[in-house]
Amino acid sequence: MPRRALKYVVEANGGTQGWNEKNAIEISLTPSLQGGKVGWACRGYPNAAIPANCGGK
């Protein structure tokens, strides 16, 4: 089984940007703090490769 590496960068605010060049996939995870609980917003490209609960199809 071939290994497909996801490269990523973690920003100072905890946000994470990840990508896989071979498969042309990008994802962004952004944290938020509300009422003492951490929530995450996510987005990605292309939409067809991203789960629906993360804004994909």
DSSP file (Angstrom, degrees, kcal/mol; ACC not computed):
  #  RESIDUE AA STRUCTURE BP1 BP2  ACC     N-H-->O    O-->H-N    N-H-->O    O-->H-N    TCO  KAPPA ALPHA  PHI   PSI    X-CA   Y-CA   Z-CA
    1    1 A M              0   0    0      0, 0.0     2,-0.1     0, 0.0     0, 0.0   0.000 360.0 360.0 360.0 124.0    0.0    0.0    0.0
    2    2 A P        -     0   0    0      0, 0.0     2,-0.5     0, 0.0     0, 0.0  -0.397 360.0-127.7 -70.7 145.4    1.6    3.3   -1.0
    3    3 A R        -     0   0    0     -2,-0.1     2,-0.6     2,-0.0     0, 0.0  -0.801  18.2-163.1 -94.3 131.7    2.1    6.0    1.6
    4    4 A R        -     0   0    0     -2,-0.5     2,-0.2    18,-0.0    16,-0.0  -0.938  14.4-144.8-118.8 109.3    0.7    9.4    0.9
    5    5 A A        -     0   0    0     -2,-0.6     2,-0.6     1,-0.0    17,-0.2  -0.498   2.9-150.1 -79.8 136.6    2.1   12.1    3.1
    6    6 A L        -     0   0    0     -2,-0.2     2,-0.3    14,-0.1    14,-0.2  -0.928  13.7-153.3-101.0 122.4    0.0   15.0    4.3
    7    7 A K  E     +A   19   0A   0     12,-2.9    12,-2.8    -2,-0.6     2,-0.3  -0.716  21.2 177.5 -92.7 148.1    2.2   18.1    4.9
    8    8 A Y  E     -A   18   0A   0     -2,-0.3     2,-0.4    10,-0.2    10,-0.2  -0.985  26.8-151.6-151.8 160.1    1.0   20.6    7.4
    9    9 A V  E     -A   17   0A   0      8,-2.5     8,-2.5    -2,-0.3     2,-0.6  -1.000  13.4-150.4-132.5 130.3    1.7   23.8    9.2
   10   10 A V  E     -A   16   0A   0     -2,-0.4     6,-0.2     6,-0.2     5,-0.1  -0.908  19.6-145.4-101.7 124.1    0.4   24.7   12.7
   11   11 A E    >   -     0   0    0      4,-3.4     3,-2.0    -2,-0.6    -2,-0.0  -0.367  26.5-103.3 -86.1 166.5   -0.1   28.4   13.2
   12   12 A A  T 3  S+     0   0    0      1,-0.3    -1,-0.1     2,-0.1    -2,-0.0   0.790 121.6  54.5 -59.4 -30.5    0.4   30.4   16.4
   13   13 A N  T 3  S-     0   0    0      2,-0.1    -1,-0.3     1,-0.0     3,-0.1   0.393 124.1-102.0 -86.2   4.5   -3.4   30.5   17.0
   14   14 A G  S <  S+     0   0    0     -3,-2.0    -2,-0.1     1,-0.3    15,-0.0   0.287  76.6 140.6  93.6  -9.9   -3.7   26.7   16.7
   15   15 A G        -     0   0    0     15,-0.1    -4,-3.4    16,-0.1     2,-0.4  -0.329  38.7-149.7 -63.9 149.2   -5.0   26.8   13.2
   16   16 A T  E     -AB  10  29A   0     13,-2.9    13,-2.9    -6,-0.2     2,-0.5  -0.986  12.4-166.6-129.0 131.8   -3.7   24.0   10.9
   17   17 A Q  E     +AB   9  28A   0     -8,-2.5    -8,-2.5    -2,-0.4     2,-0.3  -0.975  17.4 178.4-114.0 125.2   -3.2   24.1    7.2
   18   18 A G  E     +AB   8  27A   0      9,-3.0     9,-2.7    -2,-0.5     2,-0.3  -0.938   4.6 171.3-129.1 152.4   -2.6   20.7    5.5
   19   19 A W  E     -AB   7  26A   0    -12,-2.8   -12,-2.9    -2,-0.3     2,-0.4  -0.993  25.9-150.4-155.0 156.7   -2.1   19.6    2.0
   20   20 A N  E  >> - B   0  25A   0      5,-2.3     5,-1.7    -2,-0.3     4,-0.8  -0.948  11.8-165.0-129.1 108.4   -1.1   16.7   -0.2
   21   21 A E  T  45S+     0   0    0     -2,-0.4     3,-0.5     1,-0.2    -1,-0.1   0.880  85.3  55.1 -64.4 -40.3    0.6   17.8   -3.4
   22   22 A K  T  45S+     0   0    0      1,-0.2    -1,-0.2   -17,-0.2   -18,-0.0   0.888 119.2  32.0 -62.8 -39.8    0.3   14.4   -5.2
   23   23 A N  T  45S-     0   0    0     -3,-0.1    -1,-0.2     2,-0.1    -2,-0.2   0.388 104.1-126.7 -99.4   2.8   -3.5   14.3   -4.7
   24   24 A A  T  <5 +     0   0    0     -4,-0.8     2,-0.4    -3,-0.5    -3,-0.2   0.906  57.1 148.0  52.7  50.0   -4.1   18.1   -4.9
   25   25 A I  E   < -B   20   0A   0     -5,-1.7    -5,-2.3    19,-0.0     2,-0.3  -0.942  24.3-176.5-116.3 136.8   -6.0   18.1   -1.6
   26   26 A E  E     -BC  19  45A   0     19,-2.9    19,-2.4    -2,-0.4     2,-0.3  -0.981   0.8-177.6-129.9 144.7   -6.0   21.0    0.9
   27   27 A I  E     -BC  18  44A   0     -9,-2.7    -9,-3.0    -2,-0.3     2,-0.4  -0.997   9.4-161.9-142.1 145.8   -7.6   21.3    4.3
   28   28 A S  E     -BC  17  43A   0     15,-2.9    15,-1.8    -2,-0.3     2,-0.5  -0.996   3.2-169.4-129.3 126.7   -7.8   24.1    6.9
   29   29 A L  E     -BC  16  42A   0    -13,-2.9   -13,-2.9    -2,-0.4    13,-0.2  -0.977   6.7-173.5-117.1 124.0   -8.8   23.5   10.6
   30   30 A T  E     - C   0  41A   0     11,-3.1    11,-2.6    -2,-0.5     2,-0.1  -0.969  12.3-145.0-122.4 121.7   -9.5   26.6   12.7
   31   31 A P  E     - C   0  40A   0      0, 0.0     2,-0.3     0, 0.0     9,-0.2  -0.477  15.7-176.0 -83.0 154.9  -10.1   26.4   16.4
   32   32 A S  E     - C   0  39A   0      7,-2.3     7,-3.0    -2,-0.1     2,-0.5  -0.983  17.7-140.8-143.5 153.5  -12.5   28.6   18.4
   33   33 A L  E     + C   0  38A   0     -2,-0.3     2,-0.4     5,-0.2     5,-0.2  -0.966  26.4 166.2-119.4 118.1  -13.2   28.9   22.1
   34   34 A Q  E >  S- C   0  37A   0      3,-2.6     3,-1.5    -2,-0.5    -2,-0.1  -0.980  71.1 -13.2-135.3 120.9  -16.8   29.4   23.2
   35   35 A G  T 3  S-     0   0    0     -2,-0.4     3,-0.1     1,-0.3    -1,-0.1   0.825 127.6 -54.6  60.7  32.8  -18.0   28.9   26.8
   36   36 A G  T 3  S+     0   0    0      1,-0.2     2,-0.4     0, 0.0    -1,-0.3   0.516 116.7 109.9  80.1   5.0  -14.8   27.2   27.8
   37   37 A K  E <   -C   34   0A   0     -3,-1.5    -3,-2.6     0, 0.0     2,-0.4  -0.921  65.3-129.3-117.1 140.7  -15.1   24.6   25.0
   38   38 A V  E     -C   33   0A   0     -2,-0.4     2,-0.3    -5,-0.2    -5,-0.2  -0.717  26.6-175.5 -87.2 131.3  -12.9   24.3   21.9
   39   39 A G  E     -C   32   0A   0     -7,-3.0    -7,-2.3    -2,-0.4     2,-0.4  -0.856  12.4-141.8-119.8 160.5  -14.7   24.0   18.6
   40   40 A W  E     -C   31   0A   0     -2,-0.3     2,-0.4    -9,-0.2   -11,-0.0  -0.979   7.4-163.4-128.1 135.8  -13.3   23.5   15.2
   41   41 A A  E     -C   30   0A   0    -11,-2.6   -11,-3.1    -2,-0.4     2,-0.4  -0.938  18.6-171.5-109.3 138.3  -14.2   24.9   11.8
   42   42 A C  E     +C   29   0A   0     -2,-0.4     2,-0.3   -13,-0.2   -13,-0.2  -0.961  13.4 173.8-133.9 152.9  -12.9   23.1    8.7
   43   43 A R  E     +C   28   0A   0    -15,-1.8   -15,-2.9    -2,-0.4     2,-0.3  -0.964   9.5 177.8-146.2 157.7  -12.8   23.7    5.0
   44   44 A G  E     -C   27   0A   0     -2,-0.3   -17,-0.2   -17,-0.2     6,-0.1  -0.983  20.7 -99.0-158.8 170.9  -11.1   21.9    2.2
   45   45 A Y  E    S+C   26   0A   0    -19,-2.4   -19,-2.9    -2,-0.3     2,-0.1  -0.990  92.3  32.6-146.4 137.3  -10.5   21.7   -1.5
   46   46 A P  S >  S-     0   0    0      0, 0.0     3,-1.8     0, 0.0     4,-0.5   0.588  75.1-145.6 -76.5 152.8  -11.6   20.0   -3.7
   47   47 A N  G >  S+     0   0    0      1,-0.3    10,-1.8     2,-0.2     3,-1.3   0.832  95.8  61.8 -54.6 -36.9  -15.1   19.8   -2.3
   48   48 A A  G 3  S+     0   0    0      1,-0.3    -1,-0.3     8,-0.2     4,-0.1   0.723 105.4  47.3 -64.8 -21.3  -15.6   16.3   -3.7
   49   49 A A  G <  S+     0   0    0     -3,-1.8    -1,-0.3     2,-0.1    -2,-0.2   0.467  98.3  83.1 -98.5  -2.8  -12.7   15.0   -1.6
   50   50 A I  S <  S-     0   0    0     -3,-1.3     7,-0.3    -4,-0.5    -6,-0.1  -0.839  86.2-107.9-106.6 138.0  -13.8   16.6    1.7
   51   51 A P    > > -     0   0    0      0, 0.0     5,-2.1     0, 0.0     3,-1.9  -0.240  28.9-116.2 -59.5 151.5  -16.4   15.1    4.1
   52   52 A A  G > 5S+     0   0    0      1,-0.3     3,-1.7     3,-0.2    -2,-0.0   0.840 114.0  60.9 -59.7 -36.0  -19.8   16.8    4.1
   53   53 A N  G 3 5S+     0   0    0      1,-0.3    -1,-0.3     2,-0.1   -11,-0.2   0.488 105.1  51.2 -73.3   1.1  -19.4   17.8    7.8
   54   54 A C  G < 5S-     0   0    0     -3,-1.9    -1,-0.3   -13,-0.1   -10,-0.2   0.033 133.4 -85.7-121.2  23.0  -16.3   19.8    6.7
   55   55 A G  T < 5S+     0   0    0     -3,-1.7    -3,-0.2     1,-0.2    -2,-0.1   0.503  92.7 118.9  89.5   4.6  -18.0   21.7    3.9
   56   56 A G      <       0   0    0     -5,-2.1    -1,-0.2    -8,-0.1    -8,-0.2  -0.157 360.0 360.0 -90.7-170.5  -17.5   19.1    1.2
   57   57 A K              0   0    0    -10,-1.8    -9,-0.1    -7,-0.3    -5,-0.1   0.411 360.0 360.0 -97.4 360.0  -20.0   17.2   -0.9
